[in-house]
């Protein structure tokens, strides 16, 4: 994986965490909402797993933010 790809996934994870904490919901609760494994969000936030575009769109819809906000 290139450093640009790695940096992108790290940024996405950090932004998911930022939006999740702003809404005061746990990783487990967000995982439940997305219908994924209870540890999935933690793995994504720590860059231990990759998130699909489909799941990223679902998260953006839940937080009511544009998908591009996860890349900034």
PDB file of N, CA, C and O in Angstrom, chain B, residues numbered from 101:
ATOM      1  N   UNK B 101       0.856  -1.177   0.000  1.00  0.00           N
ATOM      2  CA  UNK B 101       0.000   0.000   0.000  1.00  0.00           C
ATOM      3  C   UNK B 101       0.895   1.231   0.000  1.00  0.00           C
ATOM      4  O   UNK B 101       1.896   1.289   0.714  1.00  0.00           O
ATOM      5  N   UNK B 102       0.523   2.201  -0.801  1.00  0.00           N
ATOM      6  CA  UNK B 102       1.312   3.430  -0.877  1.00  0.00           C
ATOM      7  C   UNK B 102       1.065   4.293   0.361  1.00  0.00           C
ATOM      8  O   UNK B 102       0.080   4.115   1.079  1.00  0.00           O
ATOM      9  N   UNK B 103       1.972   5.217   0.586  1.00  0.00           N
ATOM     10  CA  UNK B 103       1.819   6.093   1.748  1.00  0.00           C
ATOM     11  C   UNK B 103       0.587   7.000   1.603  1.00  0.00           C
ATOM     12  O   UNK B 103      -0.039   7.363   2.599  1.00  0.00           O
ATOM     13  N   UNK B 104       0.246   7.358   0.374  1.00  0.00           N
ATOM     14  CA  UNK B 104      -0.962   8.176   0.153  1.00  0.00           C
ATOM     15  C   UNK B 104      -2.203   7.379   0.526  1.00  0.00           C
ATOM     16  O   UNK B 104      -3.112   7.909   1.165  1.00  0.00           O
ATOM     17  N   UNK B 105      -2.248   6.106   0.130  1.00  0.00           N
ATOM     18  CA  UNK B 105      -3.398   5.267   0.486  1.00  0.00           C
ATOM     19  C   UNK B 105      -3.476   5.106   2.001  1.00  0.00           C
ATOM     20  O   UNK B 105      -4.553   5.212   2.590  1.00  0.00           O
ATOM     21  N   UNK B 106      -2.347   4.851   2.618  1.00  0.00           N
ATOM     22  CA  UNK B 106      -2.316   4.660   4.066  1.00  0.00           C
ATOM     23  C   UNK B 106      -2.780   5.927   4.781  1.00  0.00           C
ATOM     24  O   UNK B 106      -3.598   5.856   5.698  1.00  0.00           O
ATOM     25  N   UNK B 107      -2.272   7.070   4.372  1.00  0.00           N
ATOM     26  CA  UNK B 107      -2.673   8.338   4.975  1.00  0.00           C
ATOM     27  C   UNK B 107      -4.170   8.586   4.800  1.00  0.00           C
ATOM     28  O   UNK B 107      -4.819   9.123   5.698  1.00  0.00           O
ATOM     29  N   UNK B 108      -4.717   8.200   3.657  1.00  0.00           N
ATOM     30  CA  UNK B 108      -6.152   8.384   3.403  1.00  0.00           C
ATOM     31  C   UNK B 108      -6.979   7.556   4.372  1.00  0.00           C
ATOM     32  O   UNK B 108      -7.938   8.061   4.955  1.00  0.00           O
ATOM     33  N   UNK B 109      -6.616   6.281   4.551  1.00  0.00           N
ATOM     34  CA  UNK B 109      -7.366   5.437   5.482  1.00  0.00           C
ATOM     35  C   UNK B 109      -7.218   5.912   6.924  1.00  0.00           C
ATOM     36  O   UNK B 109      -8.162   5.815   7.709  1.00  0.00           O
ATOM     37  N   UNK B 110      -6.050   6.419   7.274  1.00  0.00           N
ATOM     38  CA  UNK B 110      -5.849   6.961   8.621  1.00  0.00           C
ATOM     39  C   UNK B 110      -6.741   8.182   8.829  1.00  0.00           C
ATOM     40  O   UNK B 110      -7.365   8.326   9.880  1.00  0.00           O
ATOM     41  N   UNK B 111      -6.802   9.055   7.835  1.00  0.00           N
ATOM     42  CA  UNK B 111      -7.655  10.245   7.913  1.00  0.00           C
ATOM     43  C   UNK B 111      -9.122   9.859   8.033  1.00  0.00           C
ATOM     44  O   UNK B 111      -9.852  10.442   8.834  1.00  0.00           O
ATOM     45  N   UNK B 112      -9.557   8.886   7.248  1.00  0.00           N
ATOM     46  CA  UNK B 112     -10.945   8.427   7.322  1.00  0.00           C
ATOM     47  C   UNK B 112     -11.247   7.923   8.730  1.00  0.00           C
ATOM     48  O   UNK B 112     -12.269   8.285   9.312  1.00  0.00           O
ATOM     49  N   UNK B 113     -10.365   7.093   9.280  1.00  0.00           N
ATOM     50  CA  UNK B 113     -10.568   6.554  10.628  1.00  0.00           C
ATOM     51  C   UNK B 113     -10.657   7.646  11.679  1.00  0.00           C
ATOM     52  O   UNK B 113     -11.518   7.603  12.558  1.00  0.00           O
ATOM     53  N   UNK B 114      -9.769   8.623  11.588  1.00  0.00           N
ATOM     54  CA  UNK B 114      -9.786   9.731  12.546  1.00  0.00           C
ATOM     55  C   UNK B 114     -11.081  10.527  12.441  1.00  0.00           C
ATOM     56  O   UNK B 114     -11.644  10.946  13.453  1.00  0.00           O
ATOM     57  N   UNK B 115     -11.548  10.734  11.218  1.00  0.00           N
ATOM     58  CA  UNK B 115     -12.782  11.506  11.038  1.00  0.00           C
ATOM     59  C   UNK B 115     -14.011  10.732  11.479  1.00  0.00           C
ATOM     60  O   UNK B 115     -14.946  11.323  12.019  1.00  0.00           O
ATOM     61  N   UNK B 116     -14.032   9.440  11.263  1.00  0.00           N
ATOM     62  CA  UNK B 116     -15.143   8.630  11.789  1.00  0.00           C
ATOM     63  C   UNK B 116     -15.183   8.778  13.303  1.00  0.00           C
ATOM     64  O   UNK B 116     -16.247   8.988  13.886  1.00  0.00           O
ATOM     65  N   UNK B 117     -14.032   8.668  13.928  1.00  0.00           N
ATOM     66  CA  UNK B 117     -13.967   8.807  15.387  1.00  0.00           C
ATOM     67  C   UNK B 117     -14.452  10.188  15.825  1.00  0.00           C
ATOM     68  O   UNK B 117     -15.201  10.302  16.796  1.00  0.00           O
ATOM     69  N   UNK B 118     -14.032  11.235  15.118  1.00  0.00           N
ATOM     70  CA  UNK B 118     -14.427  12.604  15.457  1.00  0.00           C
ATOM     71  C   UNK B 118     -15.949  12.759  15.402  1.00  0.00           C
ATOM     72  O   UNK B 118     -16.555  13.288  16.334  1.00  0.00           O
ATOM     73  N   UNK B 119     -16.566  12.296  14.307  1.00  0.00           N
ATOM     74  CA  UNK B 119     -18.021  12.415  14.182  1.00  0.00           C
ATOM     75  C   UNK B 119     -18.747  11.538  15.197  1.00  0.00           C
ATOM     76  O   UNK B 119     -19.773  11.938  15.748  1.00  0.00           O
ATOM     77  N   UNK B 120     -18.219  10.354  15.439  1.00  0.00           N
ATOM     78  CA  UNK B 120     -18.846   9.443  16.403  1.00  0.00           C
ATOM     79  C   UNK B 120     -18.822  10.050  17.797  1.00  0.00           C
ATOM     80  O   UNK B 120     -19.832  10.036  18.500  1.00  0.00           O
ATOM     81  N   UNK B 121     -17.685  10.575  18.194  1.00  0.00           N
ATOM     82  CA  UNK B 121     -17.580  11.171  19.529  1.00  0.00           C
ATOM     83  C   UNK B 121     -18.442  12.429  19.656  1.00  0.00           C
ATOM     84  O   UNK B 121     -18.992  12.706  20.722  1.00  0.00           O
ATOM     85  N   UNK B 122     -18.554  13.180  18.571  1.00  0.00           N
ATOM     86  CA  UNK B 122     -19.396  14.381  18.599  1.00  0.00           C
ATOM     87  C   UNK B 122     -20.861  14.024  18.835  1.00  0.00           C
ATOM     88  O   UNK B 122     -21.609  14.803  19.426  1.00  0.00           O
ATOM     89  N   UNK B 123     -21.264  12.840  18.370  1.00  0.00           N
ATOM     90  CA  UNK B 123     -22.646  12.370  18.583  1.00  0.00           C
ATOM     91  C   UNK B 123     -22.792  11.592  19.885  1.00  0.00           C
ATOM     92  O   UNK B 123     -23.892  11.173  20.244  1.00  0.00           O
ATOM     93  N   UNK B 124     -21.692  11.404  20.580  1.00  0.00           N
ATOM     94  CA  UNK B 124     -21.681  10.692  21.865  1.00  0.00           C
ATOM     95  C   UNK B 124     -22.215   9.265  21.739  1.00  0.00           C
ATOM     96  O   UNK B 124     -23.030   8.821  22.547  1.00  0.00           O
ATOM     97  N   UNK B 125     -21.738   8.549  20.703  1.00  0.00           N
ATOM     98  CA  UNK B 125     -22.115   7.141  20.596  1.00  0.00           C
ATOM     99  C   UNK B 125     -20.857   6.289  20.614  1.00  0.00           C
ATOM    100  O   UNK B 125     -19.789   6.713  20.173  1.00  0.00           O
ATOM    101  N   UNK B 126     -21.005   5.096  21.126  1.00  0.00           N
ATOM    102  CA  UNK B 126     -19.870   4.179  21.238  1.00  0.00           C
ATOM    103  C   UNK B 126     -19.553   3.525  19.896  1.00  0.00           C
ATOM    104  O   UNK B 126     -20.356   3.552  18.963  1.00  0.00           O
ATOM    105  N   UNK B 127     -18.371   2.942  19.828  1.00  0.00           N
ATOM    106  CA  UNK B 127     -18.002   2.169  18.646  1.00  0.00           C
ATOM    107  C   UNK B 127     -18.983   1.017  18.454  1.00  0.00           C
ATOM    108  O   UNK B 127     -19.395   0.718  17.333  1.00  0.00           O
ATOM    109  N   UNK B 128     -19.344   0.388  19.542  1.00  0.00           N
ATOM    110  CA  UNK B 128     -20.266  -0.739  19.469  1.00  0.00           C
ATOM    111  C   UNK B 128     -21.632  -0.323  18.934  1.00  0.00           C
ATOM    112  O   UNK B 128     -22.230  -1.032  18.124  1.00  0.00           O
ATOM    113  N   UNK B 129     -22.121   0.824  19.388  1.00  0.00           N
ATOM    114  CA  UNK B 129     -23.426   1.305  18.933  1.00  0.00           C
ATOM    115  C   UNK B 129     -23.395   1.620  17.442  1.00  0.00           C
ATOM    116  O   UNK B 129     -24.331   1.276  16.719  1.00  0.00           O
ATOM    117  N   UNK B 130     -22.327   2.272  16.971  1.00  0.00           N
ATOM    118  CA  UNK B 130     -22.223   2.575  15.553  1.00  0.00           C
ATOM    119  C   UNK B 130     -22.112   1.288  14.744  1.00  0.00           C
ATOM    120  O   UNK B 130     -22.685   1.185  13.659  1.00  0.00           O
ATOM    121  N   UNK B 131     -21.388   0.319  15.258  1.00  0.00           N
ATOM    122  CA  UNK B 131     -21.294  -0.977  14.583  1.00  0.00           C
ATOM    123  C   UNK B 131     -22.666  -1.630  14.473  1.00  0.00           C
ATOM    124  O   UNK B 131     -23.007  -2.215  13.445  1.00  0.00           O
ATOM    125  N   UNK B 132     -23.442  -1.525  15.534  1.00  0.00           N
ATOM    126  CA  UNK B 132     -24.800  -2.079  15.541  1.00  0.00           C
ATOM    127  C   UNK B 132     -25.668  -1.385  14.491  1.00  0.00           C
ATOM    128  O   UNK B 132     -26.408  -2.040  13.757  1.00  0.00           O
ATOM    129  N   UNK B 133     -25.574  -0.068  14.426  1.00  0.00           N
ATOM    130  CA  UNK B 133     -26.352   0.711  13.455  1.00  0.00           C
ATOM    131  C   UNK B 133     -25.999   0.291  12.030  1.00  0.00           C
ATOM    132  O   UNK B 133     -26.870   0.209  11.164  1.00  0.00           O
ATOM    133  N   UNK B 134     -24.715   0.026  11.796  1.00  0.00           N
ATOM    134  CA  UNK B 134     -24.239  -0.353  10.458  1.00  0.00           C
ATOM    135  C   UNK B 134     -24.384  -1.835  10.173  1.00  0.00           C
ATOM    136  O   UNK B 134     -24.129  -2.293   9.059  1.00  0.00           O
ATOM    137  N   UNK B 135     -24.796  -2.584  11.192  1.00  0.00           N
ATOM    138  CA  UNK B 135     -24.955  -4.029  11.054  1.00  0.00           C
ATOM    139  C   UNK B 135     -23.632  -4.710  10.677  1.00  0.00           C
ATOM    140  O   UNK B 135     -23.563  -5.512   9.746  1.00  0.00           O
ATOM    141  N   UNK B 136     -22.584  -4.356  11.440  1.00  0.00           N
ATOM    142  CA  UNK B 136     -21.269  -4.970  11.253  1.00  0.00           C
ATOM    143  C   UNK B 136     -20.795  -5.522  12.595  1.00  0.00           C
ATOM    144  O   UNK B 136     -21.412  -5.268  13.629  1.00  0.00           O
ATOM    145  N   UNK B 137     -19.709  -6.269  12.575  1.00  0.00           N
ATOM    146  CA  UNK B 137     -19.114  -6.829  13.782  1.00  0.00           C
ATOM    147  C   UNK B 137     -18.902  -5.732  14.820  1.00  0.00           C
ATOM    148  O   UNK B 137     -18.552  -4.604  14.471  1.00  0.00           O
ATOM    149  N   UNK B 138     -19.110  -6.055  16.072  1.00  0.00           N
ATOM    150  CA  UNK B 138     -19.063  -5.056  17.144  1.00  0.00           C
ATOM    151  C   UNK B 138     -17.705  -4.367  17.271  1.00  0.00           C
ATOM    152  O   UNK B 138     -17.623  -3.281  17.845  1.00  0.00           O
ATOM    153  N   UNK B 139     -16.651  -4.967  16.753  1.00  0.00           N
ATOM    154  CA  UNK B 139     -15.317  -4.365  16.849  1.00  0.00           C
ATOM    155  C   UNK B 139     -14.888  -3.663  15.570  1.00  0.00           C
ATOM    156  O   UNK B 139     -13.797  -3.096  15.511  1.00  0.00           O
ATOM    157  N   UNK B 140     -15.734  -3.694  14.544  1.00  0.00           N
ATOM    158  CA  UNK B 140     -15.367  -3.166  13.238  1.00  0.00           C
ATOM    159  C   UNK B 140     -14.969  -1.695  13.280  1.00  0.00           C
ATOM    160  O   UNK B 140     -13.935  -1.322  12.726  1.00  0.00           O
ATOM    161  N   UNK B 141     -15.766  -0.861  13.924  1.00  0.00           N
ATOM    162  CA  UNK B 141     -15.497   0.578  13.944  1.00  0.00           C
ATOM    163  C   UNK B 141     -14.173   0.856  14.642  1.00  0.00           C
ATOM    164  O   UNK B 141     -13.395   1.694  14.186  1.00  0.00           O
ATOM    165  N   UNK B 142     -13.915   0.172  15.728  1.00  0.00           N
ATOM    166  CA  UNK B 142     -12.625   0.337  16.411  1.00  0.00           C
ATOM    167  C   UNK B 142     -11.460  -0.007  15.508  1.00  0.00           C
ATOM    168  O   UNK B 142     -10.447   0.692  15.490  1.00  0.00           O
ATOM    169  N   UNK B 143     -11.608  -1.085  14.760  1.00  0.00           N
ATOM    170  CA  UNK B 143     -10.551  -1.486  13.824  1.00  0.00           C
ATOM    171  C   UNK B 143     -10.335  -0.434  12.747  1.00  0.00           C
ATOM    172  O   UNK B 143      -9.197  -0.132  12.390  1.00  0.00           O
ATOM    173  N   UNK B 144     -11.414   0.120  12.233  1.00  0.00           N
ATOM    174  CA  UNK B 144     -11.307   1.155  11.190  1.00  0.00           C
ATOM    175  C   UNK B 144     -10.676   2.418  11.769  1.00  0.00           C
ATOM    176  O   UNK B 144      -9.810   3.026  11.139  1.00  0.00           O
ATOM    177  N   UNK B 145     -11.102   2.810  12.955  1.00  0.00           N
ATOM    178  CA  UNK B 145     -10.555   4.026  13.570  1.00  0.00           C
ATOM    179  C   UNK B 145      -9.062   3.892  13.863  1.00  0.00           C
ATOM    180  O   UNK B 145      -8.333   4.884  13.843  1.00  0.00           O
ATOM    181  N   UNK B 146      -8.609   2.678  14.131  1.00  0.00           N
ATOM    182  CA  UNK B 146      -7.186   2.448  14.422  1.00  0.00           C
ATOM    183  C   UNK B 146      -6.409   1.987  13.191  1.00  0.00           C
ATOM    184  O   UNK B 146      -5.247   1.601  13.310  1.00  0.00           O
ATOM    185  N   UNK B 147      -7.028   2.020  12.020  1.00  0.00           N
ATOM    186  CA  UNK B 147      -6.401   1.623  10.764  1.00  0.00           C
ATOM    187  C   UNK B 147      -5.920   0.166  10.804  1.00  0.00           C
ATOM    188  O   UNK B 147      -4.837  -0.162  10.319  1.00  0.00           O
ATOM    189  N   UNK B 148      -6.743  -0.682  11.386  1.00  0.00           N
ATOM    190  CA  UNK B 148      -6.452  -2.110  11.404  1.00  0.00           C
ATOM    191  C   UNK B 148      -7.266  -2.847  10.344  1.00  0.00           C
ATOM    192  O   UNK B 148      -6.961  -3.990  10.005  1.00  0.00           O
ATOM    193  N   UNK B 149      -8.288  -2.198   9.830  1.00  0.00           N
ATOM    194  CA  UNK B 149      -9.122  -2.739   8.752  1.00  0.00           C
ATOM    195  C   UNK B 149      -9.504  -1.614   7.823  1.00  0.00           C
ATOM    196  O   UNK B 149      -9.534  -0.446   8.212  1.00  0.00           O
ATOM    197  N   UNK B 150      -9.795  -1.979   6.592  1.00  0.00           N
ATOM    198  CA  UNK B 150     -10.234  -1.001   5.600  1.00  0.00           C
ATOM    199  C   UNK B 150     -11.756  -0.934   5.602  1.00  0.00           C
ATOM    200  O   UNK B 150     -12.437  -1.922   5.874  1.00  0.00           O
ATOM    201  N   UNK B 151     -12.267   0.235   5.299  1.00  0.00           N
ATOM    202  CA  UNK B 151     -13.709   0.404   5.217  1.00  0.00           C
ATOM    203  C   UNK B 151     -14.100   0.508   3.748  1.00  0.00           C
ATOM    204  O   UNK B 151     -13.397   1.125   2.948  1.00  0.00           O
ATOM    205  N   UNK B 152     -15.218  -0.095   3.408  1.00  0.00           N
ATOM    206  CA  UNK B 152     -15.701  -0.020   2.027  1.00  0.00           C
ATOM    207  C   UNK B 152     -16.381   1.315   1.787  1.00  0.00           C
ATOM    208  O   UNK B 152     -16.818   1.987   2.721  1.00  0.00           O
ATOM    209  N   UNK B 153     -16.459   1.682   0.529  1.00  0.00           N
ATOM    210  CA  UNK B 153     -17.161   2.912   0.173  1.00  0.00           C
ATOM    211  C   UNK B 153     -18.621   2.821   0.597  1.00  0.00           C
ATOM    212  O   UNK B 153     -19.198   3.806   1.058  1.00  0.00           O
ATOM    213  N   UNK B 154     -19.215   1.657   0.444  1.00  0.00           N
ATOM    214  CA  UNK B 154     -20.617   1.470   0.824  1.00  0.00           C
ATOM    215  C   UNK B 154     -20.819   1.791   2.312  1.00  0.00           C
ATOM    216  O   UNK B 154     -21.759   2.500   2.670  1.00  0.00           O
ATOM    217  N   UNK B 155     -19.950   1.278   3.169  1.00  0.00           N
ATOM    218  CA  UNK B 155     -20.076   1.534   4.607  1.00  0.00           C
ATOM    219  C   UNK B 155     -19.766   2.994   4.930  1.00  0.00           C
ATOM    220  O   UNK B 155     -20.387   3.585   5.814  1.00  0.00           O
ATOM    221  N   UNK B 156     -18.809   3.569   4.214  1.00  0.00           N
ATOM    222  CA  UNK B 156     -18.488   4.972   4.442  1.00  0.00           C
ATOM    223  C   UNK B 156     -19.687   5.858   4.088  1.00  0.00           C
ATOM    224  O   UNK B 156     -19.967   6.830   4.790  1.00  0.00           O
ATOM    225  N   UNK B 157     -20.382   5.531   3.021  1.00  0.00           N
ATOM    226  CA  UNK B 157     -21.588   6.271   2.640  1.00  0.00           C
ATOM    227  C   UNK B 157     -22.665   6.112   3.718  1.00  0.00           C
ATOM    228  O   UNK B 157     -23.345   7.079   4.059  1.00  0.00           O
ATOM    229  N   UNK B 158     -22.821   4.907   4.252  1.00  0.00           N
ATOM    230  CA  UNK B 158     -23.805   4.683   5.321  1.00  0.00           C
ATOM    231  C   UNK B 158     -23.473   5.528   6.545  1.00  0.00           C
ATOM    232  O   UNK B 158     -24.365   6.098   7.174  1.00  0.00           O
ATOM    233  N   UNK B 159     -22.190   5.608   6.880  1.00  0.00           N
ATOM    234  CA  UNK B 159     -21.771   6.420   8.027  1.00  0.00           C
ATOM    235  C   UNK B 159     -22.053   7.892   7.754  1.00  0.00           C
ATOM    236  O   UNK B 159     -22.564   8.601   8.621  1.00  0.00           O
ATOM    237  N   UNK B 160     -21.723   8.350   6.556  1.00  0.00           N
ATOM    238  CA  UNK B 160     -21.978   9.745   6.189  1.00  0.00           C
ATOM    239  C   UNK B 160     -23.466  10.063   6.285  1.00  0.00           C
ATOM    240  O   UNK B 160     -23.844  11.129   6.771  1.00  0.00           O
ATOM    241  N   UNK B 161     -24.303   9.148   5.829  1.00  0.00           N
ATOM    242  CA  UNK B 161     -25.747   9.354   5.925  1.00  0.00           C
ATOM    243  C   UNK B 161     -26.191   9.413   7.378  1.00  0.00           C
ATOM    244  O   UNK B 161     -27.016  10.252   7.741  1.00  0.00           O
ATOM    245  N   UNK B 162     -25.657   8.535   8.206  1.00  0.00           N
ATOM    246  CA  UNK B 162     -26.023   8.527   9.618  1.00  0.00           C
ATOM    247  C   UNK B 162     -25.646   9.845  10.285  1.00  0.00           C
ATOM    248  O   UNK B 162     -26.436  10.408  11.042  1.00  0.00           O
ATOM    249  N   UNK B 163     -24.438  10.340  10.006  1.00  0.00           N
ATOM    250  CA  UNK B 163     -23.982  11.584  10.614  1.00  0.00           C
ATOM    251  C   UNK B 163     -24.472  12.820   9.866  1.00  0.00           C
ATOM    252  O   UNK B 163     -24.251  13.949  10.303  1.00  0.00           O
ATOM    253  N   UNK B 164     -25.131  12.599   8.748  1.00  0.00           N
ATOM    254  CA  UNK B 164     -25.671  13.691   7.933  1.00  0.00           C
ATOM    255  C   UNK B 164     -24.572  14.665   7.501  1.00  0.00           C
ATOM    256  O   UNK B 164     -24.696  15.882   7.642  1.00  0.00           O
ATOM    257  N   UNK B 165     -23.495  14.084   6.973  1.00  0.00           N
ATOM    258  CA  UNK B 165     -22.373  14.870   6.450  1.00  0.00           C
ATOM    259  C   UNK B 165     -22.022  14.344   5.069  1.00  0.00           C
ATOM    260  O   UNK B 165     -22.327  13.193   4.755  1.00  0.00           O
ATOM    261  N   UNK B 166     -21.386  15.165   4.234  1.00  0.00           N
ATOM    262  CA  UNK B 166     -20.963  14.670   2.929  1.00  0.00           C
ATOM    263  C   UNK B 166     -19.826  13.653   3.070  1.00  0.00           C
ATOM    264  O   UNK B 166     -19.006  13.764   3.981  1.00  0.00           O
ATOM    265  N   UNK B 167     -19.776  12.690   2.197  1.00  0.00           N
ATOM    266  CA  UNK B 167     -18.731  11.667   2.235  1.00  0.00           C
ATOM    267  C   UNK B 167     -17.355  12.315   2.183  1.00  0.00           C
ATOM    268  O   UNK B 167     -16.425  11.848   2.842  1.00  0.00           O
ATOM    269  N   UNK B 168     -17.219  13.372   1.417  1.00  0.00           N
ATOM    270  CA  UNK B 168     -15.912  14.017   1.265  1.00  0.00           C
ATOM    271  C   UNK B 168     -15.364  14.544   2.593  1.00  0.00           C
ATOM    272  O   UNK B 168     -14.158  14.753   2.718  1.00  0.00           O
ATOM    273  N   UNK B 169     -16.224  14.761   3.578  1.00  0.00           N
ATOM    274  CA  UNK B 169     -15.756  15.275   4.858  1.00  0.00           C
ATOM    275  C   UNK B 169     -14.859  14.269   5.592  1.00  0.00           C
ATOM    276  O   UNK B 169     -14.107  14.654   6.487  1.00  0.00           O
ATOM    277  N   UNK B 170     -14.932  13.004   5.227  1.00  0.00           N
ATOM    278  CA  UNK B 170     -14.084  11.983   5.851  1.00  0.00           C
ATOM    279  C   UNK B 170     -12.668  12.010   5.284  1.00  0.00           C
ATOM    280  O   UNK B 170     -11.761  11.402   5.852  1.00  0.00           O
ATOM    281  N   UNK B 171     -12.474  12.701   4.182  1.00  0.00           N
ATOM    282  CA  UNK B 171     -11.171  12.734   3.513  1.00  0.00           C
ATOM    283  C   UNK B 171     -10.389  14.007   3.843  1.00  0.00           C
ATOM    284  O   UNK B 171      -9.241  14.155   3.423  1.00  0.00           O
ATOM    285  N   UNK B 172     -10.989  14.901   4.573  1.00  0.00           N
ATOM    286  CA  UNK B 172     -10.362  16.206   4.866  1.00  0.00           C
ATOM    287  C   UNK B 172      -9.684  16.229   6.204  1.00  0.00           C
ATOM    288  O   UNK B 172      -9.115  17.250   6.590  1.00  0.00           O
TER     289      UNK B 172
END
